[in-house]
């Protein structure tokens, strides 16, 4: 990979490059295995110790190394740089406080950390970096280790190459001689403040982007989000159905990659020119993303379980024989679109709707003198649910004065069931048989306007409203009604065909929540009496136990990759920033930089943090009132810091058991250095 300038790295991140990936399974594993997984539980003695203080522990690093942040990443190893820089703060403060200058030697190296990421593609999860420096490995210094490896100069390709092959045993053993004793997850900005006030460095992984100019006080403005980009017509799954990504506003709700409801905290639009990856899988139409966009996939990982056995040699001497057993397991991970391979599976999470008691439906625009007012719907009902589904698929609201259904003569058996539903509403239906087809009308302007509001007016606007999904209604009856209107059997498999893509994807999610493995394919209706150039989406599902290329577990549906291709695209792309998990479901698929925090300022009542990037002198501008700051660093406000911490990728490092009180040196201003 060519060496990029700091500005080129900045542009690369801004355009969607993601050096930090999210591995849910590994994060869960780390939280279960760390001795002190949560900082708050391991730091009671320093709680609130940073309140009202200016804390600049990075100056201990500068005391021992006049140019510690001169390395510019050459590969996607920002997580290893952020982790190394945070660990160096922790090491330097402990050495400085104890006046043991000779113990410093030199700054840390990044290559072993990055080499422990567990796969060959670029990027790394923050949880793996945290695990390496504290348990699986430790701290390697920027020096030559004769007979092991030469780390005296930064070599990003070295760590990149180890990712797929694994770290050499000699490197791992050397790293284990100097481990971080305590690694804990930071969950609040107050915890981050207190950690830095006691000299404990922080590695913070997120996808929050920043401007490349500091203002007069040293702050960089939050600008965009580094890592997510879709085309304008990409559909995002929300509790009320699928919506185009370019239609969202701040405060809107959607589903994140865990299937939970989350909140949009910002929206972004930018110009893009470059590679677009087309991803096609079994059971889903193809979709397009920018090449460096993170996608949640399931990947087959080969692991070697090392064993040692005592065996007798030919000379009768007992020797230790080392062997390894290969095991293959599938693991969830975030990878960039360009690094997806044809053995990966796309992941669709099963969504979790909040279940509430049905409290009734208000009708629209009831005026004095209005006729044919329907009965109030006070409780859920399967016949009504079926009729709602039928209307979503095949009903019409005509000129705001009637509801209309049209059946083929062979579908006359639906009419008694339809009458039963309207009887519940206290309304009559009028049936007219035209020979080849039958028309059923219900004259009620109130119902016509209400159905338009609840379900959508035109066939391409229709979706299942949220009240049918969250308030105790039988969704199987709703799906059955839609099937009655737009469904058919073929080879004992159910199919629903329509040109309403959002509704098809909404039905797909409901079916997979119920344990089915539904598929969606795309075609043009080029034959028969309904020939048209419009795209038609067909949803198909068989019995729950039917053999399928698709796989599922309790949380997700998995669609194996069929084909990957690249094309050139120039135009607008879009992204959403999400409040909690910073992820969302696009076109049915789950869709995530790392920096060290090296100082904090709470002296004037407005908490701020100093952030150090991994690609060199990239931004310029003003400095804070308390002194100059390193090249490539900038201040961020508390609200930005909080949004980054909420992404569950912020770790504090300690060389002690826990996080005891540690009085920082009197740094003063620049004269300390």
Buried (B, 14 or more C-beta within 10 A) or exposed (E): EEEBEBBBBBBBBBBBBBBBBBBBBBBEBBEEEBEBBBBBEBBEEBEEBBBEBBBBBBBBBBBBBEEBBBBBBBBBBBBBBBBBBBBBBBBBBBBBBEEEEEEBEBBBBBBBBBBBBBBEBBBBBBBBBBBBBBBBBBBBBBEEBEEBBEBEEBBBEBBBBBBEEBBBEEBBEBBEEBBBEBBBBBBBBBBBBBBBBBBBBBBBBBBBBBBBBBEEEBBBBBBBBBBBBBBEEBBBBBBBBBBBBBEBEEEBBBBBBBBEBBBBBBBBEBEBEBBBBBBBBBBBBBBBBBBBBBBBBBBEEEEEEEEEEEEEEEEEEEEEEEEEEEEEEBBBBBBBBBBBEEEBBBBBBBBEBEEEEBEEBEBBEEEEEEEBBBEEBEEBBBBBBBBBBBBBBBBBBEEEBBBBBBBEEEBEEBBEBBBBBBEBBEBEBEBEEEEEEBEBBBBBBBBBBBBBBBBBBEBEEBBBBBBBBBBEBBBBBBBBBBBBBBBEEEEEEBBBBBBBBBBBBBBBBBBBBBEBBBBBBEEEBEEEEEEEEEEBBBBBBBEEEEEBBBBBEEEBBBBBBBEBEEEEBEEEBBBBBBBBBBBBBBBBBBBBBBBBBBBBBBBEEEBBBBBBBBBBBBBEBBBBEBBEBBBBBBBBBBEBBBBBBBBBBBBBBBBBEBBBEBEBBEBEEEEBE
